[in-house]
Amino acid sequence: MSEHTPSPKKIRRIGVLTSGGDAPGMNAAIRSVVRTCIQYGVIPVGVHRGYNGLINSDVVELNARSVNGITSRGGTMLYTARCPEFVKPEGVQKAVNACRYLGIDGLITIGGDGTFRGARDLANAGINTVAIPGTIDNDIACTHYSIGFDTAANTAIDAIDKLADTMQSHERCSVVEVMGRGAGHLALYCGLACGAAAILIPEKAFDFEKDIIEKIREGHYNGKRHFLIIVAEGVGCTDEIAKRVREQTGIETRVSTLGHIQRGGSPSARDRVMASRMGHYAVMRLLEGKSNIVVCYRDAHLCDIPISEALDMHKDLDSYMYQVACDIAI
Ligand code: F6P
């Protein structure tokens, strides 16, 4: 047996949970975790509603058939939640006690930053944990890819294309708010993909006159008759932006907030495949005896880094992508 050959005897039961905002592809990750466990002689245990399920011992033993056909479904079959109780040391201790009582000796947590913090606290209290990045915001710095972003971007792009049809007919300006909490990655991606005249994101200060009004006037002068402005949720004044555009350009505006539509739907091929790979990778690391790590995708490879290191990192916006979007928005 090589040093890296998994030893199924060390870990007998692995729990899996999803926490925070759901993201398309979480089900594919759960399926992969469950089936990899079974493949290596480990019992997979589904934990309901994120860390709430651990604290309340709300768990279910899963088998290969429990996860039949879920790859194509959005959402998460394990439900998800944010758990304020888990932020306190007493909450973490309850979860540790529950893991011991339930015989869960490894835990895989799928979600964003908040989920990672929970996994780190549990690992520091003696429970082996591996975190998998899953958030449509794509704001996790240690990885180039997070489960759900690809599907969310495609869902938003599909909706924006539909809006463009009607905006073109009425010669209007569409002001579209996309999700992303404090991060503009999704907005930038959609704006570039849909040919937005302006992309407003929290990471980049903008000059209303120069970056929006002048661009629209110039476009109008050059024969453009409909416009798209993408506003990231974190900018926070979408209605006001639309009102000012109408007042200053005379062009009719309409606001569309895409909202939770972006979090649903059947996952893209990329999300299904990446989620399956990450789920497998996470189980294998637990079986090797690793803990307190995040699965990352960097330079076309899966790797892992300590959770505390991941939490200290800050994800910068892709400035070159932003430059490209600005340069070609004429
Ligand atoms: O983090 C994912 C996300 O969809 C953010 O883009 C958004 O701000 C937030 O979750 C919405 O959270 P909720 O579903 O609790 O309204």
Residues whose N, C-alpha, C, O or C-beta is under 5 A from the ligand:
A	BS01	F6P	G21 D137 M179 G180 R181
